[in-house]
Amino acid sequence: MSSGSKARFPAEVDDLLRAAGWFPGRAVDTTPCSAAWAELGLTGGPTEFVREFDGLTVTHPPFVDVGEVRHFDHTGFGVVDAVAGLSPRMYREYSTLAGVDLYPVGEDRSHMTLMVGSGTLFAGVDNYLFAHPGGLDEAVARICAGARPGLVGEWSP
């Protein structure tokens, strides 16, 4: 990196991502992801994001100490599992609240389904939809820093 150029992620975030197996230029096969999205009637999708992060489980703050053991939060990026764990009704309701088609990309320990739509990372749980501000890199950095997304809205169960 030349002097004066900005790092993509803060050093702490970069360390957490690398510990999970991420590296610049990581590229996994997205064919299974596209097939899973097709089950929801979706074509295309955030394949560049998925190519980089699918299959990773990132351990990050916040944490809780239980006895002598520190338990960290975690986020799992996995399209196939995220699609399988999402009912068609929940998917439709989340997309309606977001105002865009949402592509499931993972799940966090709070059982929030992570979804990408129009360059934004959303998180749905039960009948609530949340979103991380900023673009996808900023959302990943916020997740790794332990920041929670903001409420977008809720639908009637």
Secondary structure by P-SEA (a helix, b strand, c coil): ccccccccccaaaaaaaaaacccccccccaaaaaaaaaaacccccaaaaaaccccbbbbbccccccccbbbbbbccccaaaaaaaccaaaaaaaaaaaccbbbbcccccccbbbbbcccbbbbbcccbbbbbcccaaaaaaaaaabbbbbbcccccc
